[in-house]
Structures are given as structure tokens and as C-alpha cells.
Amino acid sequence: MRKLIHYIWLFIKTLLRIVLKPLSFIPALLMMYFIFSFSAQEGAQSVQLSYKVTKEIVIVADKLLDKNLSDEGIEAAVSKYHFYVRKLAHFSEYLVFACTVALPLYVYGVRGFALVFLAGLFCFGFACFDEYHQSFVAGRTPSKRDVMIDTCGSLVGIYITRIISFIGRKTIFALLTKSR
């Protein structure tokens, strides 16, 4: 009976690896689509969307900090912080994108400098492609600054993935690597 349980356990582990490993790339593909879709927005539409997001952030911050800003004060704060919200959006979307790129590579055994280099190069290349793509969209222009911000977000995401994956491999997933 114990041997049967052992073989069932091995079968389940093998099946999970065969099915889940290739599926680990799906979040990266979804993020690529998400980023590409935002870049395909015309300039005015993109600015309007980020302006709305900035305004919501300012309104929430106003309530949380109990500042009681007037409508003019809110508009002034939105104008002041709009640029930073747009750049933070670049940074954060590429941070998430890098996590979705680095995790499957980690799952397939890419570790250390190779992981940072491969995932970083892929994210950098996609950022360059994304900015080039924007040169064909009305009201949008490519920006080297955005590529640098995207790349910085990517590197942070890769290192977050490395840390979390290492901790998970040494703790939670250590059970899966032990044979019973």
C-alpha cells in the first residue's frame, strides 16, 4: 500500500510539472497584450485615462489625509502629480511584467545571473519594441526615458521574483522535491 501511494504521488508530481510548467508563460503573454493595448491608445485617450487615475488618487489622498482640498486645489494637485503617476504606471506595469517573465524561467531552472540577464534582456527588448510601436500611434512618441523607467521596473520585478522563488523553493516547495 505504501508503494502504491508513492507511485501515485510521483504520478501527480509528474502530471503537475507536465501541465503547469508550460502554462506558466500565460501571465507573461497576458501582460504583453495588456501593455501593447495601453500603448495602442491614442495620445489624448492615454492622457485622459491617466488624468482620471491621478484625480482619483488625489481625491482618495485628500480624504485619507483630511486635507479638505477645494476643487481648484484638487485640480492643482492633479496637474502637479499627473506626470509622476504616468511614470509610476510605466514602472509598475513592467515590474509585474518582469515577474511574469522571470517566474517561468525560474520554474524551468534558470537561476542567478542568467535569470537576471535573460528576463532583463527580454523586458528591455519589449520596452524598446513598445516605444517603437508608439511611434505609429496618433499623438504618441517614443521615449528613451520610458524605456529606462520600464527597465528599472523590470529589474525590481526580477529581483522580487528571485527572492520569493528562492524562499518558496526552500520552504513550501521543498516537499515536492523530496521523494517519499
N, C-alpha and C positions, 0 to 999 in steps of 0.2 A: 504494500500500500504506500509506503514511504517513497519507494522508487517511482511509482505512478505519479504521485504528487510532484516529485522532482521533474519528471518529464513534462507534465502539464505546465509547470512553472517555466521551464525552458521554452516550451512552445509559445506561451503567452508573451514572454520577453522577445522572442524572435519575431513573432507576428507584430508586436507593437513597433519594433525597430523597422521592420519592412514597410509598414503602413505610415507611421508617423514621421519618419525621417524625411521622406520626400515632401510631405505636406508642410514641413517646417518652413519652406520657401514661400508659401502663400501669403503670409503677412507682409513680406517684403514686396511682393508683386502688387498687393493692395495699396501699400504706401506709395509705390511708384505711380500708380494710377491716380491716387489722391493728390500727390504733388504736381503731376502733369496737368490734372484738371484745374488746380488753382492757377497754374502758370498759363493756362489757355484762356483765362478770363481777360477780357479787355481791360485796359488800364483804369478807366473810370469805374468799372464794376469792381475791380480789385480794391481800389482806394475806398470806394463806398462801403464795401464789406468790412475792411479793416477799421474804417472810421466808426462803424456801428459797434464793432467789438471793443474798440477803445472807449467809446462812450459808455458802454455797459460796465466796463472795468472801473471807469471813473465814478459812475453812479454808485456801484457797489462799494467802492472805497470810501466815497463820501458818506454813505450810510454807516459803514463799519467804524470809520474814524470820527463820526458825528461832527462833521465839518459844516453841515448845512450850507453848502455852496448854492449860490443863485444860478439861474440858467446861464447867465453870462460867465460865471465862474466855472461852471461845468464845461462850457464850450472852450474857454481859455485853457483849461486843463487838458481837454481832448486834443486841442491843437498842439499843446506842449509835448504830450506823450505819444501822439499818433506814430511818429517816426520810430520810436523805441518799441512800440507794440508790433509794428510791421517786422522789425529786425528780430525781435524775440520770437515771432512766428516762424521766421526762417530757421533760426537756431533750434527751436523745439521740434519742428517737423523733421528736420534732419537728425536730431538726436533720436527720435523714435524710429526713423528710417534706418539708422545705423544699428540700432538694437535688433531690428527685424532682419537685417543683413548678417550681422555678426553671430546671432544665435544659431542659425542653421549651419554656418561654417564651424562653429564650436561643436555642434552636435556631430558633424562629420569628422571631427578630430583635429581641426585647425586650431592651434593654440599659440600663445605668446606673440612674438613679433610678427609672425606670419599672419596671424589673425588681424592684428592692427593694420598691417600693410595691405592685405587683400581687401578687407572690408573698407578701410580708409580710401584706398585707391578707387574702389567701386563707387563709393559715395561721392568722392571728389569728381569722378568722371560723370556721374549722373547729375551733379550740381552744374558742371560745365555744360552738359547737354541741355539741361533745363533752362539755363540762362540763354543759351543759343536759341532754343525753341522760342523764348520770349521775344527774340528779335523779329519774329514773324507775326506777332500778335499786336493788334492795333493799340496804341497808347502805352506799349511796354518796351523797355530797352534792357539789354543785358547789362549786368553789373558785376565787376570783379569783386567788389566789396561783399555782395551777396554770396558769391562762391566761397569767399573766405569765412563768412559767418556760417554758411552751411557746413563747411569743412570742420570748423571748430565744434559745432553741434554734433557732427558725426563722430569726432574723436571722443567727446564726452560720452556719447552713447555707446561706443565700442568699449571704452573702459568700464562703464557701468555694467555692460553685458559680461565682460571678462570677470569682474568681481562677483557678480551674482551667480554666474555659471560655475565659477570655482567653488564658491561656498556651497551651492546646491550639489555639485558633484561630490564634495567631501562629506556632505551630511545627508540630505534627503535621498539622493540617487545612489548613495553608496550601497544600499540594499540591492539594487538592481544589478550591480556588478559582481556581487558575491554569488557564487554558485552554492546551491543547497544540496 
